[in-house]
Amino acid sequence: MKYFDCDCLLGAPRVPLPDVQAGLSDYLSEMQRLDIERAVVRHRACTEAHYQVGNEVLMEEIQGHDNLIPAWYVAPNGLEPDFDPVVMVDRMINLGVRLAWTALSQGRQAPFTLQPWCAGKLLGALQERRVPLMVQYYDVPADVLEAVLRHFPRLPVILLDAPRLGRNPLLYPLLEQYPNLVLCISALYGVHLGVEDLCQRFGSHRLVFGSHYPQAEGGASVAVLTYAGLSDEDKEAIAYRNLERLVGEVCL
């Protein structure tokens, strides 16, 4: 089985992780060890410095690595000097960026919300180009996530860091009502028969694979999918085909 990793954060954290030298060289070794052929990568400098700096650092670090797909941190005010999210999304596409991400409760930039009254122009620009937006489970309140999914039904939203909560009473209704919501499955979703239940109820096409590097042991994420009681076709869809499709649907 080959894998297309949707959940990799480059850059060393302020508090070092035990036995992990988080960074590009270490992650490339992890890719080889776990048969990860391609990966969507974000950079920690987007939240620990400034998102414009972090996006630039990311592009510099992964230059020459065609199997690494950059994801830019996005905010409603766009980037200097334009401060226009439409211009920012166009620039992303032109530079080969195919996904976006944001972290509302992290970082040093001015706070904002993904509510349409604040981020509507940004979300509309992403939807227009079909750029998937990655958000984290504990970072976006359920009501805000619901508003994004409802007002922007053609915007693929990938939810990272879904936790071990069994039949999640917040997540299941969102998946049922909004087909543009995609769930990233990693070691964090170690729910007994959880992946099987998600596939049965919503289809394997709603799930993508993530290693959760560097916070988790990537082998654990591989094991979640490897030992799930799914058909080979469903496993392949989650491991790489679904993310390939989402990236391929971006309007260039």
C-alpha positions as CSV (number, residue, x, y, z in Angstrom):
1,M,0.0,0.0,0.0
2,K,1.3,3.5,-0.8
3,Y,0.2,6.5,1.2
4,F,-0.5,10.2,0.5
5,D,-0.1,11.9,3.9
6,C,-2.5,14.8,4.6
7,D,-1.2,15.7,8.0
8,C,2.5,16.8,8.3
9,L,3.7,19.8,10.2
10,L,7.3,20.8,9.5
11,G,9.5,22.8,11.8
12,A,10.7,22.2,15.3
13,P,8.3,23.1,18.2
14,R,9.4,25.4,21.0
15,V,9.3,22.5,23.4
16,P,11.4,19.7,21.8
17,L,9.7,16.4,21.3
18,P,11.4,13.4,22.9
19,D,13.4,11.3,20.4
20,V,12.2,13.4,17.4
21,Q,14.3,15.9,15.5
22,A,11.2,17.4,13.8
23,G,12.1,18.8,10.4
24,L,12.3,18.1,6.7
25,S,15.2,15.6,6.8
26,D,13.5,13.6,9.6
27,Y,10.2,13.6,7.8
28,L,11.8,12.4,4.6
29,S,13.2,9.5,6.5
30,E,9.7,8.8,7.9
31,M,8.3,8.8,4.4
32,Q,10.8,6.2,3.3
33,R,10.2,4.0,6.4
34,L,6.4,4.1,6.0
35,D,6.1,4.0,2.2
36,I,4.6,7.5,2.1
37,E,5.0,8.5,-1.5
38,R,3.5,12.0,-1.3
39,A,2.6,14.4,1.4
40,V,0.8,17.6,2.1
41,V,3.1,19.7,4.3
42,R,2.5,22.8,6.5
43,H,5.0,24.8,8.5
44,R,5.0,25.6,12.2
45,A,6.5,29.0,11.6
46,C,3.1,30.1,10.3
47,T,1.8,30.0,13.9
48,E,5.0,30.6,15.9
49,A,6.2,33.6,13.8
50,H,3.8,34.9,11.2
51,Y,1.9,33.1,8.5
52,Q,3.4,35.0,5.6
53,V,6.9,34.2,6.9
54,G,5.9,30.6,7.5
55,N,4.5,30.2,4.0
56,E,7.7,31.6,2.5
57,V,9.9,29.3,4.7
58,L,7.8,26.3,3.6
59,M,8.3,27.0,0.0
60,E,12.1,27.4,0.4
61,E,12.5,24.2,2.5
62,I,10.6,21.9,0.1
63,Q,12.1,23.3,-3.1
64,G,13.2,20.4,-5.3
65,H,10.9,17.9,-3.5
66,D,8.2,17.3,-6.0
67,N,6.4,14.7,-3.8
68,L,5.8,17.4,-1.1
69,I,2.6,19.4,-1.8
70,P,2.7,22.8,0.1
71,A,-0.3,24.0,2.1
72,W,-0.4,27.7,2.9
73,Y,-1.8,29.2,6.0
74,V,-4.6,31.6,5.1
75,A,-6.3,34.4,6.9
76,P,-9.2,36.8,5.9
77,N,-6.9,39.8,5.3
78,G,-4.7,38.0,2.8
79,L,-1.0,38.9,2.4
80,E,1.1,42.0,2.0
81,P,1.0,44.2,0.0
82,D,-2.5,43.5,-1.4
83,F,-4.3,42.4,1.7
84,D,-6.8,40.8,-0.6
85,P,-7.7,37.1,0.0
86,V,-8.6,36.6,-3.7
87,V,-5.2,37.8,-4.8
88,M,-3.6,35.5,-2.2
89,V,-5.5,32.4,-3.5
90,D,-4.6,33.2,-7.1
91,R,-0.9,33.6,-6.0
92,M,-1.1,30.3,-4.2
93,I,-2.3,28.4,-7.2
94,N,0.3,30.0,-9.5
95,L,3.1,28.9,-7.1
96,G,1.9,25.3,-7.0
97,V,0.1,25.4,-3.7
98,R,-3.0,23.1,-3.8
99,L,-4.3,23.2,-0.2
100,A,-4.9,25.8,2.5
101,W,-5.0,25.6,6.3
102,T,-5.6,27.8,9.3
103,A,-5.3,27.7,13.1
104,L,-7.6,30.1,14.8
105,S,-6.4,29.7,18.4
106,Q,-2.7,29.6,17.6
107,G,-0.1,32.0,16.6
108,R,0.7,35.7,17.0
109,Q,-1.4,37.2,14.2
110,A,-4.5,39.2,15.0
111,P,-7.4,36.9,16.0
112,F,-10.2,36.1,13.5
113,T,-13.1,33.7,13.0
114,L,-14.1,31.6,10.0
115,Q,-17.7,32.9,10.4
116,P,-18.8,34.1,6.9
117,W,-19.2,37.7,8.1
118,C,-15.4,37.8,8.8
119,A,-13.9,35.2,6.4
120,G,-16.5,35.1,3.6
121,K,-14.3,36.6,0.9
122,L,-11.5,34.2,1.7
123,L,-13.8,31.2,1.8
124,G,-15.4,32.2,-1.4
125,A,-12.1,32.5,-3.1
126,L,-11.0,29.1,-1.9
127,Q,-14.4,27.6,-3.0
128,E,-14.1,29.3,-6.5
129,R,-10.8,27.5,-7.1
130,R,-11.8,24.3,-5.2
131,V,-8.8,24.6,-2.8
132,P,-9.4,22.3,0.1
133,L,-9.2,24.0,3.5
134,M,-7.7,22.1,6.4
135,V,-8.8,22.9,10.0
136,Q,-8.2,21.2,13.3
137,Y,-11.0,19.6,15.4
138,Y,-10.4,21.5,18.7
139,D,-9.5,24.8,16.9
140,V,-12.8,25.5,15.2
141,P,-16.1,25.5,17.2
142,A,-18.7,23.1,15.8
143,D,-21.1,26.0,15.1
144,V,-18.5,27.9,13.1
145,L,-17.5,24.8,11.2
146,E,-21.2,24.2,10.4
147,A,-21.6,27.7,9.1
148,V,-18.6,27.3,6.8
149,L,-19.9,24.0,5.4
150,R,-23.4,25.4,5.0
151,H,-22.5,28.7,3.3
152,F,-19.8,27.2,1.1
153,P,-21.0,23.8,0.0
154,R,-18.5,23.5,-2.9
155,L,-15.5,24.1,-0.6
156,P,-13.8,20.9,0.5
157,V,-13.0,21.1,4.2
158,I,-10.6,18.5,5.7
159,L,-10.9,18.1,9.4
160,L,-7.7,17.2,11.2
161,D,-7.1,15.8,14.7
162,A,-10.4,14.0,15.1
163,P,-10.1,12.4,18.6
164,R,-11.0,9.1,20.3
165,L,-14.6,9.9,21.0
166,G,-16.3,6.8,19.6
167,R,-19.5,7.7,17.7
168,N,-18.8,11.5,17.9
169,P,-22.1,13.4,18.6
170,L,-20.7,16.5,16.9
171,L,-18.9,15.0,14.0
172,Y,-21.5,12.5,12.8
173,P,-24.3,15.0,12.2
174,L,-21.8,17.3,10.3
175,L,-20.7,14.4,8.1
176,E,-24.3,13.4,7.5
177,Q,-25.5,16.8,6.5
178,Y,-22.5,18.2,4.6
179,P,-20.9,16.1,1.9
180,N,-18.0,18.7,1.5
181,L,-16.6,17.6,4.9
182,V,-13.7,15.2,4.7
183,L,-12.2,13.5,7.8
184,C,-8.4,12.9,8.1
185,I,-7.8,9.5,9.8
186,S,-4.6,9.3,11.9
187,A,-3.4,7.6,15.1
188,L,-5.6,10.0,17.0
189,Y,-8.7,8.3,15.7
190,G,-8.0,5.0,17.4
191,V,-11.7,4.1,17.9
192,H,-12.6,0.4,18.0
193,L,-14.3,-0.3,14.6
194,G,-14.5,3.5,14.1
195,V,-13.1,3.6,10.6
196,E,-15.3,0.8,9.5
197,D,-18.4,2.6,10.9
198,L,-17.5,5.8,9.1
199,C,-17.1,4.0,5.8
200,Q,-20.4,2.2,6.3
201,R,-22.3,5.3,7.1
202,F,-20.7,7.9,4.9
203,G,-18.5,6.1,2.4
204,S,-14.7,5.7,2.2
205,H,-14.5,8.6,-0.2
206,R,-15.0,10.9,2.8
207,L,-11.8,9.9,4.5
208,V,-8.1,10.6,3.9
209,F,-4.9,9.3,5.6
210,G,-2.7,11.4,7.9
211,S,0.5,10.5,9.8
212,H,0.1,13.5,12.3
213,Y,3.8,14.1,12.1
214,P,5.6,14.9,14.3
215,Q,3.2,14.6,17.2
216,A,2.4,10.9,16.6
217,E,4.3,7.8,15.6
218,G,3.5,7.5,11.9
219,G,3.4,3.7,12.2
220,A,0.4,3.9,14.5
221,S,-1.5,5.8,11.8
222,V,-0.6,3.2,9.2
223,A,-1.8,0.5,11.6
224,V,-5.2,2.2,12.1
225,L,-5.8,1.8,8.3
226,T,-3.9,-1.5,7.8
227,Y,-5.9,-3.4,10.4
228,A,-9.3,-1.9,9.7
229,G,-11.9,-4.4,8.5
230,L,-12.2,-2.8,5.0
231,S,-11.9,-3.9,1.5
232,D,-8.6,-3.3,-0.3
233,E,-10.5,-0.8,-2.5
234,D,-11.6,1.2,0.5
235,K,-8.2,1.1,2.0
236,E,-6.6,2.4,-1.1
237,A,-9.2,5.2,-1.4
238,I,-8.3,6.4,2.1
239,A,-4.6,5.8,1.8
240,Y,-4.1,7.9,-1.3
241,R,-6.8,8.0,-3.9
242,N,-9.2,10.5,-2.2
243,L,-6.5,13.0,-1.5
244,E,-5.2,12.7,-5.1
245,R,-8.7,13.4,-6.3
246,L,-9.1,16.5,-4.1
247,V,-5.7,17.9,-5.2
248,G,-6.5,17.1,-8.8
249,E,-9.9,19.0,-8.6
250,V,-8.2,22.3,-7.8
251,C,-9.1,24.8,-10.5
252,L,-5.8,26.0,-12.0
